[in-house]
Amino acid sequence: MIRKFLLASAVVIICNQTSFAYNTEATHAILMDFDTGAVLFSKMADQPMVPSSMSKLMTAYVVFQALRDGRITEDSMFMVSDNAFRHGGPNSSLMFLERGQLVSVADLLKGIIVVSGNDAAMTLAENIAGTEAEFVKMMNLQAAELGLRNSNFMNSTGLHHNEQVMSARDLAVLSKALMRDFPEHMPLFVITEFEFNRVRQSNRNHLLFSIPAQAEGLKTGHTRRGGFGLVGAARSRDGTRRLIMVINGLRTQPLRARESLAMMTYGMRQFDNYTLFQDEHVFDNVQVFMGDTRSVAIIAADGPIVATLPRATRRTIDVTIEYIEPIKAPVMRGETIGILRITHPEMEQAQLHSLTVQRDVGKIGFFRRLWITALFYMGKL
């Protein structure tokens, strides 16, 4: 059964402003709401691209996992191999490690996150997995577990390799996973400068300087083939919303700074999150076959239901619930029996939520089941 709801009351609260078309000079881009997962803008978001140093976000994710699992600590000292010392060449981003130096995991993490040091990434990879090749296997395994559909890693650094690719959407999904799974490490991504071996370097993420009170990182990237890119995250001024953006393929660093600020400003000004249904909202009552009650209320499994909508829109969003009736007892609260679907003309994809029964429903006794079955086959039910 499919039922549709018209939420005129939910749209009335939206401001009467004039929306405007948005675009970017980036070749690949995506703008996503952290809480709802709604995509506010996309451009070639699922096409594999050269991720450059933005792929170090996966390096960081694997290191954070090793820390959480207790395989290493932030005080663990890792030795810089000759390979890591020489890695990247004269034009590479470096932490400026010295051959044979012992460096803490804490400093190496700052080295890859703040200054994008390829030598730091290589040192972490070799010491955690034995070789970079083995560490890369861990990266690809984690990518599969996170559902990154258009990503493949060949190194821990992001240095150009024809087979090292990610999509803008994959980078956004990975960034959301980092922010969700490892909030204790997020302060690393807002450090604006880092000094090591008497070399002081600044973070290249322009958002940290243009909106310092709101920015949350995450990572810049640049190679000759990939162009200039950025994975950025920021909170709204009132702290109620978080956005994640990815841009790549820009020609210059100043253009990256301008485009990243413009996209984040667009997302904050033109959209907002609206609560459509409160927690435990009853969408319908569904018949129960062989249950100790004839019907039961169905609710969203993850209420309250919040949607990200353009502030300027006055169009009615479509909300439908889909389920097969009757459901067969027994059924437990939390068991999915249907889908809540929210669509809007300006939403890239539908927002889906699982529907479940509001309470447990048991099965009736044996003899009553026999009687109901007999009535069913006699056509009296």
TADABEL-V588356 format. One record per residue. N is the residue number from 1. PSI is psi in radians with two decimals (* if undefined). NEAR is the number of other ideal C-beta (glycine too) atoms within 10 Angstrom. Layout:
BEGIN
[[N,PSI,NEAR] [N,PSI,NEAR]]
END
This chain:
BEGIN
[[1,2.43,12] [2,2.20,10] [3,2.50,12] [4,2.48,9] [5,2.43,18] [6,2.07,11] [7,1.01,16] [8,-0.65,10] [9,-0.52,8] [10,-0.42,19] [11,-0.40,17] [12,-0.55,8] [13,-0.13,11] [14,2.41,16] [15,2.63,10] [16,1.50,8] [17,2.99,12] [18,2.09,5] [19,2.83,12] [20,2.61,8] [21,2.49,4] [22,2.50,14] [23,3.01,11] [24,2.67,21] [25,-0.16,15] [26,2.55,26] [27,-0.50,18] [28,2.39,28] [29,2.71,25] [30,2.55,28] [31,2.15,26] [32,2.46,28] [33,2.25,21] [34,-0.76,20] [35,-0.79,14] [36,-0.32,19] [37,0.05,15] [38,2.40,21] [39,2.05,17] [40,-0.39,24] [41,2.50,19] [42,2.61,18] [43,1.95,19] [44,0.69,17] [45,-0.38,22] [46,0.07,14] [47,2.22,13] [48,2.41,18] [49,3.02,25] [50,1.97,24] [51,-0.26,31] [52,-2.46,27] [53,-0.12,26] [54,-0.38,27] [55,-0.22,31] [56,-0.26,28] [57,-0.61,24] [58,-0.63,28] [59,-0.80,29] [60,-0.71,22] [61,-0.78,21] [62,-0.67,21] [63,-0.75,27] [64,-0.67,17] [65,-0.74,15] [66,-0.64,18] [67,-0.80,18] [68,-0.64,13] [69,-0.16,8] [70,0.19,7] [71,-0.46,11] [72,2.93,16] [73,2.93,12] [74,-0.36,12] [75,-0.09,8] [76,2.39,17] [77,2.16,13] [78,2.44,22] [79,2.43,14] [80,2.04,23] [81,2.88,19] [82,-0.64,9] [83,-0.80,14] [84,-0.63,27] [85,-0.70,18] [86,-0.09,12] [87,2.33,25] [88,-0.46,17] [89,3.10,9] [90,-0.45,5] [91,0.23,8] [92,2.65,15] [93,2.25,25] [94,2.67,22] [95,-0.20,26] [96,0.87,16] [97,2.76,26] [98,2.54,11] [99,2.24,13] [100,-0.01,10] [101,2.51,15] [102,2.18,10] [103,2.44,23] [104,2.68,14] [105,-0.66,21] [106,-0.78,14] [107,-0.65,17] [108,-0.63,27] [109,-0.73,20] [110,-0.61,20] [111,-0.66,26] [112,-0.57,30] [113,-0.74,26] [114,-0.82,27] [115,0.10,23] [116,0.70,27] [117,2.05,31] [118,-0.59,25] [119,-0.60,28] [120,-0.75,33] [121,-0.75,31] [122,-0.70,28] [123,-0.76,29] [124,-0.79,29] [125,-0.82,27] [126,-0.68,22] [127,-0.50,21] [128,-0.73,22] [129,-0.08,18] [130,-0.81,10] [131,2.79,12] [132,-0.63,24] [133,-0.71,13] [134,-0.62,12] [135,-0.68,23] [136,-0.62,21] [137,-0.70,13] [138,-0.66,21] [139,-0.81,22] [140,-0.63,15] [141,-0.75,12] [142,-0.65,18] [143,-0.74,23] [144,-0.72,10] [145,-0.54,9] [146,-0.08,18] [147,0.48,11] [148,1.92,21] [149,-0.35,13] [150,0.75,17] [151,2.48,25] [152,2.29,16] [153,2.42,26] [154,-0.23,19] [155,2.97,22] [156,-0.08,30] [157,-0.55,28] [158,0.02,30] [159,2.58,20] [160,2.29,15] [161,2.34,14] [162,-0.47,8] [163,0.05,9] [164,1.93,21] [165,2.72,19] [166,2.75,29] [167,2.83,23] [168,-0.68,32] [169,-0.73,22] [170,-0.70,26] [171,-0.65,33] [172,-0.74,25] [173,-0.74,22] [174,-0.73,29] [175,-0.72,26] [176,-0.70,19] [177,-0.71,18] [178,-0.82,25] [179,-0.61,19] [180,-0.77,9] [181,-0.46,14] [182,0.99,17] [183,-0.45,9] [184,-0.35,10] [185,-0.06,19] [186,-0.51,14] [187,-0.41,10] [188,-0.56,19] [189,-0.11,24] [190,0.14,18] [191,2.22,16] [192,-0.35,12] [193,2.76,11] [194,2.31,19] [195,2.30,12] [196,2.43,21] [197,0.70,11] [198,0.35,6] [199,2.05,11] [200,2.26,9] [201,2.61,18] [202,2.62,13] [203,2.40,22] [204,0.05,20] [205,1.85,28] [206,-0.48,20] [207,-0.52,24] [208,-0.37,22] [209,-0.52,12] [210,-0.59,16] [211,1.14,18] [212,-0.53,10] [213,-0.26,8] [214,-0.51,18] [215,2.52,23] [216,0.30,21] [217,-2.76,27] [218,-0.97,28] [219,2.38,32] [220,2.93,25] [221,2.55,27] [222,2.24,22] [223,2.88,16] [224,-0.72,9] [225,-0.56,10] [226,-0.36,24] [227,-2.90,22] [228,2.32,24] [229,2.90,29] [230,2.34,28] [231,2.02,30] [232,2.66,28] [233,2.56,27] [234,2.71,26] [235,2.70,17] [236,2.87,15] [237,-0.59,11] [238,0.00,6] [239,0.15,9] [240,-0.29,10] [241,2.68,19] [242,2.35,17] [243,2.56,25] [244,2.30,27] [245,2.62,29] [246,2.24,34] [247,2.61,28] [248,2.82,29] [249,0.32,21] [250,2.70,25] [251,-0.59,12] [252,2.83,11] [253,-0.75,14] [254,-0.62,11] [255,-0.67,16] [256,-0.74,27] [257,-0.77,20] [258,-0.80,16] [259,-0.64,20] [260,-0.73,30] [261,-0.69,17] [262,-0.73,15] [263,-0.74,25] [264,-0.68,22] [265,-0.74,13] [266,-0.84,19] [267,-0.67,22] [268,-0.66,18] [269,-0.61,12] [270,-0.22,19] [271,2.77,24] [272,2.90,18] [273,2.29,16] [274,2.31,18] [275,2.00,13] [276,-0.65,23] [277,2.39,22] [278,2.91,10] [279,2.47,11] [280,0.31,11] [281,2.28,15] [282,2.05,12] [283,-0.54,21] [284,3.01,17] [285,2.22,14] [286,2.46,22] [287,2.54,13] [288,2.16,23] [289,2.25,16] [290,0.41,18] [291,2.81,21] [292,0.02,14] [293,2.58,12] [294,-0.41,11] [295,2.84,16] [296,2.55,24] [297,2.55,14] [298,2.42,23] [299,2.92,22] [300,2.40,22] [301,-0.42,16] [302,0.70,12] [303,2.87,16] [304,2.77,12] [305,2.08,21] [306,2.38,18] [307,2.53,22] [308,2.09,23] [309,2.65,26] [310,2.31,19] [311,-0.58,15] [312,-0.19,16] [313,2.55,19] [314,0.19,11] [315,2.63,12] [316,2.26,14] [317,2.68,22] [318,2.23,15] [319,2.10,22] [320,2.61,15] [321,2.44,20] [322,2.20,13] [323,2.83,19] [324,2.21,10] [325,2.43,15] [326,2.85,15] [327,2.68,22] [328,2.26,12] [329,2.66,18] [330,2.72,15] [331,2.47,20] [332,2.53,11] [333,2.32,13] [334,-0.26,10] [335,2.20,14] [336,2.22,12] [337,-0.08,17] [338,-3.05,24] [339,2.39,15] [340,2.19,27] [341,2.18,16] [342,2.15,23] [343,2.70,14] [344,2.50,20] [345,-0.47,10] [346,0.15,14] [347,2.34,17] [348,-0.66,13] [349,2.78,10] [350,2.59,13] [351,2.13,20] [352,2.47,12] [353,2.48,19] [354,2.50,14] [355,2.45,19] [356,2.87,20] [357,2.65,25] [358,-0.40,14] [359,2.93,12] [360,2.53,15] [361,2.07,23] [362,2.99,14] [363,2.50,16] [364,2.96,17] [365,2.90,10] [366,-0.88,8] [367,-0.61,8] [368,-0.61,12] [369,-0.71,14] [370,-0.75,10] [371,-0.77,12] [372,-0.68,15] [373,-0.72,12] [374,-0.79,11] [375,-0.62,11] [376,-0.84,12] [377,-0.35,9] [378,-0.01,8] [379,0.39,6] [380,0.10,8] [381,*,10]]
END
